[in-house]
Amino acid sequence: MFRSSVQRNVSAVEGGDATLPCEAPNNKTIRVVSWTRPDLGKNPPVLFYRNGCFNPDNHPSYQNRTDLKNVKDGDVSLTLKNVTFNDSGTFECFITQRGENNNSINSLSSVSLSVVPPGQ
């Protein structure tokens, strides 16, 4: 099964943190979370999480600058630290969950990030 949600827009001040919202559509076990930027390609991702573990091989631009909110509660919003103008763009959140009879439920959401200078 595949689900898609509407695109959201987020603004952040350069040098601050940004939270890009993404939530699992139900209370099923989350197997995989992959945050990507289509303009950077899917590999390596901005952040990749599988079966309770973070993959350390993220895109070089995002090393040590990313975190997830609260996976256990279904909130897989991406926290992006120390944002720069280069972070402006579209991010995609792809979630795979365990469904009935061990089938997979996949969902995709898109977030557009705009980074603005301090004081605006």
N, C-alpha and C positions, 0 to 999 in steps of 0.2 A: 504494500500500500504506500502511496506517495501523497504528501500534502504540501501545499505551498501557501505562504501568507503574504500580506501586502508589504511593500517596502516602507521602511521608516527612515526619518531624517534626524540626525544628531549633530549638534554643534559643540565644539570644544575650543578652549583657549590654548594657544600655543604654549607648550611647557607644562600644561596641566594634564590631568587624566581624563579619559573619555570612557563612558560605559555604553557599549553597543548592545541593545537589548535582543535577547533571543530566549525563548522558552519552549520546552518540550510540550507538545500538545496534550499529553495525558500523563498519568502516573506510572507508566510502564518503565521498566529498567532501561537506562540509557547505556547503550553499548559504545557508540562512537559520536564524538563531536568534532567537526572540522570547520575551522574558520579560514576562509580564503579571500583573496582579492583577485577577481578575474583578470585585471590588467597585469598582474604579476605571475599569472599561471597558477595552477592548482598544486604544483610541487616545487619546493616545499611549501606547506601551508603556513599561514600566519600562526595558527595554533592547532595542534592535533591531540585529541584525548581518546583513549581506547581502554575499556574495561578497568577503569579506575586509575589509569596511569597517563601521565603527560609524556608525549614524545619530545625529547630534547632537540630534535633536528627541525626547528622551525625556520622560516624564512630569515635570512641574516638581518634584515631591517627590523625585525621584531624580537630578536633574541633578548631575553631577560626583561621584556617590556609588556608581557601579556599575562593574564590570569582569568580564570572563570569564577563567576559569582558563587553559586551554590548548587552544584550538580545534583546532589542528593534530593534537593527539592524541585528539580526540573528547571531551575534557572541557570542557563548556560550563557548568560550575557558575558561578553568579552570586555574585560577592563584593559584598556590600552594606556600605558603610563608614558609620561613625558612626550606628549604628541607634538609632531612637527607638521609644517605645511605639506610635506611629502606624504603624510598619512591621509590627507584628504582623498576621498574616493569611495567606491562601493565595496562593501564587505559582504560575504555570503556565509551564512551559518547553516551547516548541514548536520542533521541529527539522525542517527539510526537507533531505534529502540527495539526491544524484544516485545513482540506481539503475541497474540494467541497462537497456540500450537508451534511456538518457537519461530514463527514467521517474523519478518522484519517490517517495521513501520519507519518510513523515511520522511523527513520534512526539511524544507528549505525556506529560509527567510533572508531578506536582503536589507542592509542598512547603509545609508549614504552618510558619510562623515565629512563635515566641513570644519576645517581648522581656521580660526580667526586670530589676528594679533591681539595681545593683551590690551585692555582698555577699550575694546569695541563692543 
